[in-house]
């Protein structure tokens, strides 16, 4: 019986639910395997631990890797080829090996879109499921923001991307080169609020364990009326941003659904079998995850 050696590259990884999630996926397919955490600090010099890990993948010792913060874009120079979605996003969240070549894929994009559609439906916001005329603000301009933006652009959204480093937002906008995507500074959020937004996506780690008081939307600024809030952060489940949204009577969700879906898509790419993402999601939800546990 094949035994799958899978894992996650990132730093730090103390908050990761991925081993639990992937074990549930493997179990749902009756496959044997283990999912390890490879916590490797980023380094501007030759990153030998990273190179060694990728060599293990290329040699077949590992069957697949997920990529998370802070490697989603910085891993690109180490990859032999990209799937079309990873290319469009300029970010990778999974690596597969095909004929000894490392292939960078991005399942965050489809996972986000699939989950967003379900969440909008469940919140009775099907008006936002219709193409055209919908306005989104994405906070953060890193790897996850790129995946979210690639997906939203493909679905016809008008997007403003706001980052603390405006240069990073401008670089992202330039890379997508779309008339439907414009950069903003965090200072510009007030204007953005005044103009109206239908969807607010937090794609920064603000609010993530252990700094759970962080909130990507400024504390002094009320949230836009009627906005649907999607926080990619999932630990804690109720982030400061989600708490504010609920207090303001707004529909708001965390990133657990997206997390489960991208994990299921990764496993399908590595094993050729599709796990039950709902079982993976349920494993996360039924686990009494304590934010102090990390
Ligand atoms: P990343 O590539 O490092 O990008 C993070 C972005 O947030 C960058 O624009 C960064 O700006 C900004 N940022 C970081 N700290 C900030 C702060 N204190 N104030 C304002 N902006 C800040 O990370 P990522 O991979 O995109 O991940 C972002 C978050 O999304 C993480 O919490 C991750 O866990 C979550 N995520 C969830 C899912 C899911 O399935 N639910 C999937 C992917 C990611 P600087 O470059 O200036 O630091």
Boltz pocket constraint, residues with backbone or C-beta under 6 A from the ligand:
constraints:
  - pocket:
      binder: B
      contacts: [[A, 68], [A, 69], [A, 70], [A, 72], [A, 73], [A, 108], [A, 139], [A, 140], [A, 141], [A, 142], [A, 143], [A, 144], [A, 145], [A, 163], [A, 164], [A, 165], [A, 168], [A, 202], [A, 203], [A, 204], [A, 205], [A, 206], [A, 208], [A, 231], [A, 232], [A, 233], [A, 234], [A, 254], [A, 255], [A, 256], [A, 258], [A, 259], [A, 260], [A, 262]]
      max_distance: 6.0
